[in-house]
Amino acid sequence: MKRQEISLKRAVDFHGHLGPYLVLGLTMGSYALKKLKARAHFGLEVKVWGVKFKPRSCLVDGLQLSTGCTYGKGNIRKYNGRFIKASFLNCDTDKSIELTLRDKIIEKLSLACDDEASEKFARELFKMRAEDIFIVQGNRLRR
């Protein structure tokens, strides 16, 4: 799938700095909207695990920006978890997908241990295809 239309500048203006978790959230949300053919803002529900603490929690800002789902509307929820995972539900069709990080991405995240390395990896991620970043499961009906 093609990259999202949201610019890095807009994301950084919203979030405050550039990092890989912000870009992961942007990419997850944009991919889910397109894959599920969901409406932004009110046509999608998001559940995300493993992002309780910084820097992982930055992923949630990327999700909010790319999907329009917000805590105020109650259509994004955060759960405890050891591993990063996000599920997306198209509220109109009941189709859903779940995204988890590929092992190679997890390894690279562990190497991005200072601001310079984090920014560099964030820019790399922004250019990557979602299918190369995430394991995608689903496109199934919610039961």
N, C-alpha and C positions, 0 to 999 in steps of 0.2 A: 504494500500500500504506500501511497505517496505521503510525504511529510505533511504535518499540519501547517496551517497558514499563520499560526501565531509566531511572531518574531521573537528572537532572543531578547531584543531590546525591551519589547513589551513585557515579557516574562520577568526580566530583571527589574524593570520599573515597578512591577506589582510586588515582587518578592523581596527585593533589596540587594540581591547578589546572584551571581551565576554559579551554579554547582550541578553536579551530575544528578542528584535526586530531584531537583526542580525539572530538569530535562526529562527524566524518566516519567514523572507525573504528566508532563505535557504530552509526551509520546503515547503513554498508556491511554489517556483520555481521548485524544484525537483518534487513535486507532479504534478504540471501542465505539465511538460515535459513528465512524464510517462503516466499520464491520457490521454493526447492528442496525445501521440506517436509522439511528435514534435522533430524536429532536434534542438539541442542547437546552439546557436550563431546566425544563420540566419533564422531558421525555425519557430521562435516564435516572437510575438509582445506582449509587456507587458504594461498595463496601471495600475497605482496605485494611490489611493486616500488616503488622511488623514495622509500623512507622511511628511508634509512640514517642521516641526521643530523637533529638537532632543528631546528625544531619538527615537521618531518614525521614523525619517529619516534614522536611522541605518538599518531599514528593507530593504531599497533600495540596500544597499551593499550586503545583503544576496541574494536578487533577481538577481543582476548582476553576482555574483559568481556562483550561482546555475544554471542559465539559459544561461549565455554567452551573454545575451542582455546587451547593453551598451548605454550610452548617445552618445558616438562617432559614433556608427552605426545608432543611431536614432530609435532603436527598443524597447526602454523603455521610457515611459513618466510618469511624475509625475503631479498630479492635486490636487488642494485644496479640502478639504473635512473634515467633522467633524469626520467621522468614517473610519477606515482602511478597504479598499477593494482593491482587485486586479483582473483584468481581463486578460486572456491569450488567444491569438489567434494563432492557428496552421496555418501558412501562406500557407501551401501546401493543406490543406483540408478544410479550413475556419471553422473548428470546434472551439468552444470557451468554456471556463468555467470562472466562477467568484467565488472568495473565499472571505469570510468574517470571522471574528473571532467569535467564540462561546462566549456566555455571561460569562461562567465560566473562560475563558481565559482572557477576559477583566477585570474581577474582580481580578484575580491573578496578572495581570500586575499592577493594582493600588496599590497592597500591596508590590510590589518589589521596595521599595523607597530608598534603599541604594545599594552600590556596591555589598556587600555580598549577599543580598537578590536577586538582579538582576542576579548575576552569578548563584546562586543556581537554580533560576527559569529557566534560560537559559538551564542549564544542564537537568532539568526535561523535558522541551519542546523538547530537542534534542532526548529524548528517546520515546516520544509520537508518536502515529500514526497521520498522517495528518487529518484523518477523525474525530479524537477526538479534534482537534484544530480548524478546519475550518468548516463552513457551505459551502457546494459545490453546486453551481447551474450551470446548463448549459449542456455542451457537446452538444451544438446546433450549427446550421449553422448560420454564420453571414449573415445578410440581408442588 
